[in-house]
Amino acid sequence: MDESVFFVGGWEVNPQAGIITDGPKTSRLEPRAMEVLVYLASKPDTVVSREKLERNQTGQFRLIHRARDHKMRRSRHIASLQSLAKP
């Protein structure tokens, strides 16, 4: 990960410190979130697919998305079963 401070819109991004600053407001990002922000910021004016993002990120990042997708599919399935059960 590039450790240089850079700007995205009005945000000042400091990857080394793990923070973004928007005027007087400062927020801390988790390391993986910062890694994604740095990657996306390095591709200005480019649409980055989930697949490309996953190929360029850690395996742990990929597992988080798969777990989230699984939970979403499961929730949709349960909701559809519940709607079928209604009289």
C-alpha positions in Angstrom: 0.0 0.0 0.0 1.3 3.4 -0.9 1.9 5.4 2.3 1.7 8.9 0.8 -1.0 11.3 1.9 -3.3 12.1 -1.0 -6.7 13.8 -1.7 -9.9 12.3 -3.0 -12.5 15.0 -3.5 -12.5 17.0 -0.3 -11.0 14.2 1.8 -7.3 14.1 2.8 -6.4 10.4 3.0 -3.4 9.3 5.2 -2.9 5.6 4.6 -0.1 5.3 7.1 -2.2 6.7 9.9 -5.3 5.0 8.7 -7.4 8.2 8.7 -9.3 10.4 6.4 -10.0 14.0 7.1 -12.8 16.2 5.7 -12.2 19.7 7.0 -12.5 19.5 10.8 -13.8 15.9 10.9 -11.4 13.0 11.0 -12.4 9.3 10.7 -10.3 6.2 11.2 -10.6 3.4 8.7 -10.0 -0.3 9.2 -6.8 -1.4 7.4 -8.8 -3.4 4.8 -11.1 -0.4 4.1 -8.0 1.8 3.7 -6.4 -0.7 1.4 -9.6 -0.7 -0.8 -9.7 3.2 -0.8 -6.1 3.4 -1.8 -6.6 0.9 -4.6 -9.7 2.6 -5.9 -8.1 6.1 -5.7 -5.2 4.7 -7.8 -7.7 4.0 -10.6 -9.3 7.4 -11.2 -12.1 7.6 -13.8 -12.1 3.8 -13.9 -15.0 1.4 -13.1 -13.5 -1.4 -11.0 -15.4 -4.6 -10.9 -15.7 -6.7 -7.7 -13.7 -9.4 -9.4 -10.8 -7.1 -10.3 -10.9 -5.6 -6.8 -10.8 -9.1 -5.2 -7.9 -10.1 -7.4 -5.9 -7.1 -6.2 -6.8 -7.4 -2.5 -6.1 -9.9 0.2 -7.9 -13.3 0.4 -9.4 -12.1 3.7 -11.2 -9.3 1.9 -12.6 -11.9 -0.6 -13.9 -14.1 2.3 -15.7 -11.2 3.9 -17.6 -10.5 0.6 -18.4 -14.2 0.2 -19.7 -14.4 3.7 -21.8 -11.3 3.2 -23.2 -12.5 -0.1 -24.1 -15.9 1.5 -26.0 -14.1 4.3 -27.8 -11.9 1.8 -28.8 -15.0 -0.3 -30.0 -16.8 2.8 -32.0 -13.8 4.0 -33.7 -13.5 0.6 -34.5 -17.2 0.5 -36.1 -17.0 4.0 -38.1 -14.0 3.0 -39.3 -15.7 -0.2 -40.4 -18.8 1.8 -42.2 -16.6 4.3 -44.1 -14.8 1.5 -45.1 -18.1 0.1 -46.4 -19.3 3.5 -48.7 -16.3 3.9 -52.4 -17.0 3.1 
